Amino acid sequence: MELELDKHETAPERSEYAGIGARFVASLLDGLILGIPAYIFTYVLTAALMLGNSDIMLMMETDPEYLSDQEIFTFIISMFKTIAIVGSITFIVYFLYYTLMESSKWQGTLGKKIMNVQVAKAEGGRISFGRAAGRFLAKSFLSPILLVGYIMAFFTERRQALHDMLAGTIVVKK
């Protein structure tokens, strides 16, 4: 299968593919950039929930008959709802960060920018928002399974992880 390239796009040479180490450090940096605020957000919201319900929780410990089974069930469901909301907000922030940054003119997240690597289409050029979204979702849900998705990058000619292959992307040096 022959790749068709725009006159301004060229397929990267093998020497231009980003190394596993640079990609790993970029991932760690992004983890810090997103993880610290996410942790603070989660901690503050969870603390607010616990403080708002501290009387109920204390009474449940000291007097098991304080609440009916239905009230306990309702309380537990409200806690799960809060956890689901916090998780959803965190997921959306991560999704937007990765997809908007990787499909932007920067072609990468802040971690990738610091490490001088960028995400490109396999045939060269900037990726679309849709391709960045597919890459993020594949990376989030498929690659962590036994880390096989990431380990694949050690054995592929273009150093592609599973999410890169599925999205038709590569990570290259700037």
C-alpha positions in Angstrom: 0.0 0.0 0.0 1.6 3.3 -1.1 1.2 6.3 1.1 0.0 9.5 -0.5 1.7 12.6 0.9 0.7 16.2 0.6 3.5 18.2 -1.0 4.1 19.8 2.4 4.1 16.5 4.3 6.8 13.9 4.4 6.9 10.6 6.2 9.5 10.8 9.0 12.7 8.8 8.8 13.3 6.1 11.4 15.9 8.3 13.2 13.2 10.9 13.8 10.9 8.6 15.8 10.8 9.6 19.5 12.5 7.3 21.8 10.7 5.3 24.5 12.5 7.2 27.2 11.5 10.6 25.9 7.9 9.4 25.6 8.0 8.0 29.1 9.3 11.2 30.7 6.8 13.3 28.7 4.1 11.0 30.2 5.4 11.5 33.7 5.5 15.3 33.2 1.9 15.3 31.9 0.9 13.1 34.9 2.3 15.7 37.3 0.8 18.6 35.3 -2.7 17.0 35.4 -2.4 14.8 38.4 -1.5 17.4 41.1 -4.6 19.6 40.3 -6.8 16.5 39.9 -5.7 15.2 43.3 -6.3 18.6 44.9 -9.8 18.9 43.3 -10.7 15.3 44.3 -9.4 15.9 47.9 -11.3 19.2 48.3 -14.5 17.8 46.9 -14.3 14.6 49.0 -13.5 16.5 52.1 -16.5 18.8 51.5 -18.7 15.7 51.1 -17.4 14.1 54.3 -17.7 17.3 56.3 -21.2 17.8 55.0 -22.1 14.4 56.1 -19.9 14.0 59.2 -22.9 14.0 61.6 -24.6 11.2 59.7 -21.4 9.2 59.5 -20.6 9.6 63.2 -24.2 8.6 64.2 -24.0 5.6 61.9 -20.9 4.4 63.8 -22.2 5.1 67.3 -25.9 4.1 66.8 -26.5 1.6 64.0 -30.2 2.2 64.3 -29.9 6.0 63.7 -30.8 5.6 60.0 -33.2 3.2 58.4 -31.9 0.8 55.7 -33.4 3.0 53.1 -31.7 6.1 54.4 -28.4 4.3 54.5 -28.9 3.1 51.0 -29.7 6.7 49.9 -26.6 8.0 51.7 -24.4 5.5 50.0 -25.9 6.2 46.6 -25.3 9.9 47.1 -21.6 9.2 47.9 -21.2 7.1 44.7 -22.9 9.8 42.7 -20.3 12.3 44.0 -17.5 9.9 43.2 -18.9 9.4 39.7 -19.2 13.2 39.1 -15.6 13.8 40.3 -14.4 10.9 38.1 -16.3 12.2 35.1 -15.0 15.7 35.5 -11.5 14.5 35.8 -11.9 12.2 32.7 -13.2 15.2 30.7 -10.3 17.4 31.7 -7.8 14.7 30.8 -9.6 14.1 27.5 -9.7 17.7 26.5 -6.1 18.3 27.6 -4.7 15.5 25.4 -7.0 15.8 22.4 -6.9 19.6 22.2 -3.1 19.8 22.7 -2.2 16.9 20.4 -4.5 18.2 17.6 -3.2 21.8 18.0 -0.3 23.4 16.2 1.9 22.2 19.0 1.1 18.6 18.2 1.6 17.5 21.7 1.0 18.0 25.4 3.1 20.2 27.6 5.1 17.1 28.6 5.8 16.3 25.0 6.7 19.9 24.3 9.2 19.9 27.1 10.7 16.7 25.8 10.8 18.0 22.2 8.5 15.3 20.7 5.2 15.6 18.9 2.3 13.5 17.7 1.8 13.2 13.9 -0.2 11.1 11.5 1.6 8.0 10.4 2.1 9.4 7.0 3.2 12.8 8.4 1.4 16.0 9.4 -0.8 17.2 12.2 -3.6 15.0 13.5 -7.2 16.0 13.7 -9.2 16.3 16.9 -11.1 13.1 16.0 -7.8 11.2 15.6 -6.5 12.7 18.8 -9.7 11.6 20.6 -9.4 8.0 19.2 -5.7 7.9 20.3 -6.6 9.1 23.8 -9.5 6.6 24.2 -7.3 3.8 23.0 -4.5 4.9 25.3 -6.9 5.2 28.3 -8.8 1.9 27.9 -6.7 -0.5 25.9 -3.0 0.2 26.5 -3.1 -0.2 30.3 -4.2 -3.8 30.0 -1.1 -5.6 31.3 0.9 -2.7 29.7 1.0 -4.7 26.5 -0.1 -1.6 24.6 3.0 0.3 25.8 5.4 -2.6 25.6 4.6 -3.0 21.9 6.5 0.3 21.2 9.8 -1.5 22.0 9.2 -4.0 19.2 7.7 -1.9 16.4 9.8 -0.3 13.7 8.1 3.0 14.1 8.1 2.8 17.9 4.3 2.8 17.9 2.3 1.8 21.0 -1.1 0.1 20.6 -2.9 3.4 20.8 -0.7 4.8 18.0 -1.4 1.9 15.7 -5.1 2.1 16.3 -5.2 5.9 15.7 -2.7 5.8 12.8 -0.2 8.1 14.6 3.5 8.2 15.4 5.5 10.2 17.9 8.4 12.0 16.4 11.3 14.2 17.5 10.8 17.9 16.7 
